């Protein structure tokens, strides 16, 4: 059993997985997420700073939700993050579509290479038997 202090309120709780938040703080964060999601839906051209001030949620938390692809903004929104690979402006996630495709192809190629049938060594490749005499020299 792993006991930790909650990052939100400081109370001890049994940690299982995910962010180090107690069940009460985790539920409150989920409620805040729903509020932010509705606010962004109702105000499509809103900025992160405005959402943060209006709903009392940290900018870093909003950015985390965007990176996790839980929250996205309209294409005409002024909000944009940089792709972690190429730097192009994106609306949600960590990577742009081109970089995601490139990563997926790279992983797919790697997977196929690992699963490719291995060529078995043919025991008849060199069918001649060779013996060593006691001095260690080869005999024909």
PADOKE-748635 format. One record per atom (N, C-alpha, C): residue number from 0; chain; atom name; x, y, z. Coordinates in steps of 0.05 Angstrom, whole numbers. Example, Ala and Ser with C-alpha at 12.3 -4.5 7.8 and 13.67 -1.06 7.14 Angstrom:
<recs>
REC|i|ch|at|c1|c2|c3
REC|0|A|N|264|-114|156
REC|0|A|CA|246|-90|156
REC|0|A|C|264|-66|156
REC|1|A|N|257|-45|142
REC|1|A|CA|273|-21|143
REC|1|A|C|258|1|157
</recs>
This chain:
<recs>
REC|i|ch|at|c1|c2|c3
REC|0|A|N|17|-23|0
REC|0|A|CA|0|0|0
REC|0|A|C|18|25|0
REC|1|A|N|12|44|-17
REC|1|A|CA|27|68|-20
REC|1|A|C|10|91|-9
REC|2|A|N|21|104|12
REC|2|A|CA|7|126|25
REC|2|A|C|22|152|17
REC|3|A|N|7|171|8
REC|3|A|CA|19|197|-1
REC|3|A|C|3|220|10
REC|4|A|N|16|243|9
REC|4|A|CA|2|268|15
REC|4|A|C|-11|278|-11
REC|5|A|N|-36|288|-9
REC|5|A|CA|-50|298|-32
REC|5|A|C|-36|324|-41
REC|6|A|N|-32|327|-66
REC|6|A|CA|-20|351|-78
REC|6|A|C|-38|375|-75
REC|7|A|N|-64|370|-74
REC|7|A|CA|-84|392|-71
REC|7|A|C|-88|402|-43
REC|8|A|N|-94|384|-25
REC|8|A|CA|-102|392|2
REC|8|A|C|-81|384|24
REC|9|A|N|-63|366|17
REC|9|A|CA|-42|358|36
REC|9|A|C|-50|335|54
REC|10|A|N|-74|325|53
REC|10|A|CA|-82|302|69
REC|10|A|C|-70|276|59
REC|11|A|N|-66|257|78
REC|11|A|CA|-56|231|70
REC|11|A|C|-78|214|57
REC|12|A|N|-71|199|37
REC|12|A|CA|-91|181|24
REC|12|A|C|-76|157|12
REC|13|A|N|-91|136|7
REC|13|A|CA|-80|112|-6
REC|13|A|C|-77|117|-36
REC|14|A|N|-52|119|-45
REC|14|A|CA|-47|125|-73
REC|14|A|C|-48|99|-89
REC|15|A|N|-62|100|-111
REC|15|A|CA|-64|77|-129
REC|15|A|C|-49|83|-155
REC|16|A|N|-58|103|-170
REC|16|A|CA|-45|111|-195
REC|16|A|C|-55|138|-203
REC|17|A|N|-42|149|-224
REC|17|A|CA|-50|175|-234
REC|17|A|C|-38|198|-218
REC|18|A|N|-51|222|-220
REC|18|A|CA|-40|245|-206
REC|18|A|C|-43|241|-176
REC|19|A|N|-24|251|-160
REC|19|A|CA|-24|247|-131
REC|19|A|C|-45|265|-117
REC|20|A|N|-71|258|-122
REC|20|A|CA|-93|273|-111
REC|20|A|C|-111|254|-95
REC|21|A|N|-121|263|-72
REC|21|A|CA|-140|247|-57
REC|21|A|C|-166|245|-73
REC|22|A|N|-184|227|-66
REC|22|A|CA|-209|224|-81
REC|22|A|C|-226|250|-82
REC|23|A|N|-226|265|-59
REC|23|A|CA|-242|290|-58
REC|23|A|C|-230|310|-77
REC|24|A|N|-204|314|-78
REC|24|A|CA|-191|334|-95
REC|24|A|C|-194|325|-125
REC|25|A|N|-192|299|-129
REC|25|A|CA|-194|289|-157
REC|25|A|C|-222|294|-167
REC|26|A|N|-242|290|-150
REC|26|A|CA|-270|295|-159
REC|26|A|C|-274|325|-164
REC|27|A|N|-263|342|-146
REC|27|A|CA|-265|371|-150
REC|27|A|C|-252|380|-176
REC|28|A|N|-229|368|-183
REC|28|A|CA|-215|374|-207
REC|28|A|C|-231|366|-232
REC|29|A|N|-244|343|-230
REC|29|A|CA|-261|334|-252
REC|29|A|C|-285|353|-256
REC|30|A|N|-296|363|-234
REC|30|A|CA|-318|382|-235
REC|30|A|C|-308|408|-249
REC|31|A|N|-284|417|-241
REC|31|A|CA|-273|441|-253
REC|31|A|C|-269|437|-283
REC|32|A|N|-259|413|-290
REC|32|A|CA|-255|408|-318
REC|32|A|C|-281|410|-334
REC|33|A|N|-303|400|-324
REC|33|A|CA|-328|402|-337
REC|33|A|C|-337|431|-340
REC|34|A|N|-332|447|-319
REC|34|A|CA|-339|476|-321
REC|34|A|C|-323|489|-343
REC|35|A|N|-297|483|-344
REC|35|A|CA|-279|496|-364
REC|35|A|C|-288|487|-392
REC|36|A|N|-294|462|-395
REC|36|A|CA|-303|451|-421
REC|36|A|C|-328|465|-430
REC|37|A|N|-348|469|-413
REC|37|A|CA|-372|482|-420
REC|37|A|C|-367|512|-427
REC|38|A|N|-350|525|-411
REC|38|A|CA|-343|553|-416
REC|38|A|C|-330|557|-443
REC|39|A|N|-312|539|-449
REC|39|A|CA|-298|541|-475
REC|39|A|C|-317|535|-498
REC|40|A|N|-336|517|-494
REC|40|A|CA|-356|511|-514
REC|40|A|C|-374|535|-519
REC|41|A|N|-382|549|-497
REC|41|A|CA|-400|572|-499
REC|41|A|C|-385|597|-510
REC|42|A|N|-359|598|-505
REC|42|A|CA|-343|621|-514
REC|42|A|C|-319|611|-531
REC|43|A|N|-324|605|-556
REC|43|A|CA|-304|592|-573
REC|43|A|C|-278|609|-578
REC|44|A|N|-279|635|-576
REC|44|A|CA|-256|651|-582
REC|44|A|C|-242|661|-556
REC|45|A|N|-247|648|-534
REC|45|A|CA|-236|656|-508
REC|45|A|C|-206|648|-506
REC|46|A|N|-191|663|-490
REC|46|A|CA|-163|657|-486
REC|46|A|C|-159|641|-460
REC|47|A|N|-136|628|-457
REC|47|A|CA|-130|612|-434
REC|47|A|C|-130|630|-409
REC|48|A|N|-118|653|-410
REC|48|A|CA|-116|671|-387
REC|48|A|C|-144|679|-378
REC|49|A|N|-162|685|-396
REC|49|A|CA|-190|692|-389
REC|49|A|C|-204|669|-376
REC|50|A|N|-201|645|-387
REC|50|A|CA|-214|621|-375
REC|50|A|C|-203|618|-346
REC|51|A|N|-177|621|-343
REC|51|A|CA|-164|617|-317
REC|51|A|C|-175|637|-297
REC|52|A|N|-177|662|-304
REC|52|A|CA|-187|682|-286
REC|52|A|C|-217|679|-280
REC|53|A|N|-232|673|-301
REC|53|A|CA|-261|671|-298
REC|53|A|C|-270|647|-281
REC|54|A|N|-256|624|-284
REC|54|A|CA|-264|600|-270
REC|54|A|C|-245|592|-247
REC|55|A|N|-225|608|-242
REC|55|A|CA|-206|603|-220
REC|55|A|C|-192|576|-223
REC|56|A|N|-181|572|-246
REC|56|A|CA|-165|548|-252
REC|56|A|C|-138|557|-262
REC|57|A|N|-117|544|-253
REC|57|A|CA|-90|553|-262
REC|57|A|C|-86|549|-292
REC|58|A|N|-70|567|-303
REC|58|A|CA|-63|565|-331
REC|58|A|C|-49|539|-337
REC|59|A|N|-32|531|-319
REC|59|A|CA|-17|505|-323
REC|59|A|C|-36|481|-324
REC|60|A|N|-57|482|-308
REC|60|A|CA|-77|460|-308
REC|60|A|C|-92|460|-335
REC|61|A|N|-99|483|-345
REC|61|A|CA|-113|484|-370
REC|61|A|C|-95|474|-392
REC|62|A|N|-70|482|-392
REC|62|A|CA|-50|473|-412
REC|62|A|C|-47|442|-410
REC|63|A|N|-47|431|-386
REC|63|A|CA|-44|403|-383
REC|63|A|C|-68|388|-395
REC|64|A|N|-92|398|-391
REC|64|A|CA|-116|386|-404
REC|64|A|C|-114|388|-434
REC|65|A|N|-103|409|-444
REC|65|A|CA|-100|412|-474
REC|65|A|C|-80|391|-484
REC|66|A|N|-57|389|-470
REC|66|A|CA|-37|370|-478
REC|66|A|C|-47|341|-476
REC|67|A|N|-64|335|-457
REC|67|A|CA|-76|309|-454
REC|67|A|C|-98|303|-474
REC|68|A|N|-104|323|-491
REC|68|A|CA|-125|322|-511
REC|68|A|C|-153|319|-498
REC|69|A|N|-156|327|-474
REC|69|A|CA|-182|327|-461
REC|69|A|C|-198|352|-468
REC|70|A|N|-183|373|-474
REC|70|A|CA|-195|399|-480
REC|70|A|C|-183|409|-506
REC|71|A|N|-200|419|-524
REC|71|A|CA|-191|430|-549
REC|71|A|C|-206|456|-555
REC|72|A|N|-194|472|-571
REC|72|A|CA|-206|498|-578
REC|72|A|C|-213|499|-608
REC|73|A|N|-231|517|-615
REC|73|A|CA|-240|520|-643
REC|73|A|C|-216|528|-660
REC|74|A|N|-218|521|-686
REC|74|A|CA|-196|528|-705
REC|74|A|C|-191|558|-707
REC|75|A|N|-213|574|-704
REC|75|A|CA|-209|603|-706
REC|75|A|C|-203|616|-679
REC|76|A|N|-198|599|-658
REC|76|A|CA|-191|609|-632
REC|76|A|C|-162|621|-632
REC|77|A|N|-157|640|-615
REC|77|A|CA|-130|651|-614
REC|77|A|C|-111|634|-597
REC|78|A|N|-121|613|-585
REC|78|A|CA|-105|596|-569
REC|78|A|C|-90|576|-586
REC|79|A|N|-65|572|-580
REC|79|A|CA|-49|553|-595
REC|79|A|C|-25|544|-579
REC|80|A|N|-18|519|-581
REC|80|A|CA|5|508|-569
REC|80|A|C|25|500|-591
REC|81|A|N|50|497|-584
REC|81|A|CA|69|488|-603
REC|81|A|C|72|458|-603
REC|82|A|N|74|446|-627
REC|82|A|CA|80|418|-630
REC|82|A|C|107|413|-617
REC|83|A|N|110|393|-600
REC|83|A|CA|135|388|-586
REC|83|A|C|157|378|-605
REC|84|A|N|150|370|-629
REC|84|A|CA|169|360|-647
REC|84|A|C|179|381|-667
REC|85|A|N|159|393|-682
REC|85|A|CA|167|412|-703
REC|85|A|C|162|441|-696
REC|86|A|N|145|447|-676
REC|86|A|CA|141|474|-668
REC|86|A|C|117|488|-681
REC|87|A|N|103|475|-698
REC|87|A|CA|80|487|-712
REC|87|A|C|57|491|-691
REC|88|A|N|40|510|-695
REC|88|A|CA|18|516|-676
REC|88|A|C|-4|495|-679
REC|89|A|N|-12|484|-657
REC|89|A|CA|-34|464|-656
REC|89|A|C|-55|472|-636
REC|90|A|N|-78|461|-637
REC|90|A|CA|-100|468|-619
REC|90|A|C|-103|449|-595
REC|91|A|N|-93|425|-597
REC|91|A|CA|-95|406|-575
REC|91|A|C|-73|384|-579
REC|92|A|N|-66|371|-557
REC|92|A|CA|-47|350|-557
REC|92|A|C|-18|359|-554
REC|93|A|N|0|341|-560
REC|93|A|CA|29|347|-558
REC|93|A|C|42|350|-586
REC|94|A|N|30|336|-606
REC|94|A|CA|43|335|-632
REC|94|A|C|22|342|-653
REC|95|A|N|32|354|-676
REC|95|A|CA|14|359|-698
REC|95|A|C|8|333|-713
REC|96|A|N|-11|333|-731
REC|96|A|CA|-19|309|-745
REC|96|A|C|5|296|-760
REC|97|A|N|21|313|-774
REC|97|A|CA|43|302|-789
REC|97|A|C|63|288|-771
REC|98|A|N|69|300|-748
REC|98|A|CA|88|288|-730
REC|98|A|C|77|263|-717
REC|99|A|N|51|263|-711
REC|99|A|CA|38|239|-700
REC|99|A|C|40|216|-720
REC|100|A|N|34|222|-746
REC|100|A|CA|36|202|-767
REC|100|A|C|64|191|-770
REC|101|A|N|84|209|-768
REC|101|A|CA|112|202|-771
REC|101|A|C|120|183|-747
REC|102|A|N|112|190|-723
REC|102|A|CA|118|174|-700
REC|102|A|C|104|146|-702
REC|103|A|N|79|146|-710
REC|103|A|CA|64|121|-713
REC|103|A|C|78|103|-734
REC|104|A|N|86|115|-756
REC|104|A|CA|100|99|-777
REC|104|A|C|126|88|-766
REC|105|A|N|141|105|-751
REC|105|A|CA|166|96|-740
REC|105|A|C|162|73|-721
REC|106|A|N|142|75|-704
REC|106|A|CA|136|53|-685
REC|106|A|C|126|28|-700
REC|107|A|N|110|32|-721
REC|107|A|CA|100|10|-737
REC|107|A|C|123|-4|-751
REC|108|A|N|142|11|-762
REC|108|A|CA|165|-1|-775
REC|108|A|C|182|-17|-755
REC|109|A|N|185|-5|-732
REC|109|A|CA|201|-19|-711
REC|109|A|C|187|-45|-703
REC|110|A|N|161|-44|-700
REC|110|A|CA|146|-68|-692
REC|110|A|C|149|-89|-714
REC|111|A|N|146|-81|-739
REC|111|A|CA|148|-101|-761
REC|111|A|C|176|-112|-762
REC|112|A|N|196|-96|-757
REC|112|A|CA|224|-106|-758
REC|112|A|C|228|-126|-736
REC|113|A|N|218|-121|-712
REC|113|A|CA|221|-140|-690
REC|113|A|C|206|-166|-695
REC|114|A|N|183|-165|-708
REC|114|A|CA|167|-188|-713
REC|114|A|C|173|-202|-739
REC|115|A|N|192|-192|-754
REC|115|A|CA|200|-205|-780
REC|115|A|C|211|-233|-774
REC|116|A|N|204|-252|-790
REC|116|A|CA|215|-279|-785
REC|116|A|C|245|-279|-788
REC|117|A|N|257|-292|-768
REC|117|A|CA|286|-293|-768
REC|117|A|C|295|-317|-786
REC|118|A|N|316|-312|-801
REC|118|A|CA|326|-333|-819
REC|118|A|C|341|-353|-802
REC|119|A|N|332|-378|-804
REC|119|A|CA|344|-399|-788
REC|119|A|C|370|-407|-801
REC|120|A|N|389|-413|-785
REC|120|A|CA|415|-421|-795
REC|120|A|C|413|-450|-805
REC|121|A|N|421|-454|-829
REC|121|A|CA|419|-480|-841
REC|121|A|C|442|-497|-832
REC|122|A|N|435|-520|-820
REC|122|A|CA|457|-537|-810
REC|122|A|C|472|-550|-832
REC|123|A|N|461|-550|-857
REC|123|A|CA|475|-561|-880
REC|123|A|C|491|-540|-895
REC|124|A|N|494|-517|-882
REC|124|A|CA|509|-495|-896
REC|124|A|C|538|-504|-902
REC|125|A|N|550|-517|-883
REC|125|A|CA|577|-527|-887
REC|125|A|C|577|-557|-877
REC|126|A|N|569|-575|-895
REC|126|A|CA|564|-603|-887
REC|126|A|C|588|-619|-880
REC|127|A|N|612|-609|-885
REC|127|A|CA|636|-625|-879
REC|127|A|C|641|-626|-849
REC|128|A|N|649|-649|-840
REC|128|A|CA|657|-652|-812
REC|128|A|C|687|-647|-810
REC|129|A|N|694|-634|-789
REC|129|A|CA|722|-629|-784
REC|129|A|C|729|-638|-756
REC|130|A|N|752|-649|-753
REC|130|A|CA|761|-658|-727
REC|130|A|C|787|-644|-720
REC|131|A|N|791|-641|-695
REC|131|A|CA|816|-630|-685
REC|131|A|C|832|-653|-674
REC|132|A|N|858|-654|-680
REC|132|A|CA|875|-675|-668
REC|132|A|C|883|-665|-641
REC|133|A|N|897|-680|-627
REC|133|A|CA|904|-672|-599
REC|133|A|C|922|-648|-598
REC|134|A|N|935|-641|-620
REC|134|A|CA|952|-617|-619
REC|134|A|C|936|-592|-624
REC|135|A|N|910|-594|-632
REC|135|A|CA|893|-572|-637
REC|135|A|C|892|-563|-666
REC|136|A|N|905|-578|-684
REC|136|A|CA|905|-571|-712
REC|136|A|C|882|-586|-726
REC|137|A|N|872|-573|-746
REC|137|A|CA|849|-584|-762
REC|137|A|C|859|-607|-779
REC|138|A|N|843|-627|-781
REC|138|A|CA|848|-650|-798
REC|138|A|C|827|-649|-821
REC|139|A|N|834|-654|-846
REC|139|A|CA|815|-653|-867
REC|139|A|C|796|-676|-867
</recs>
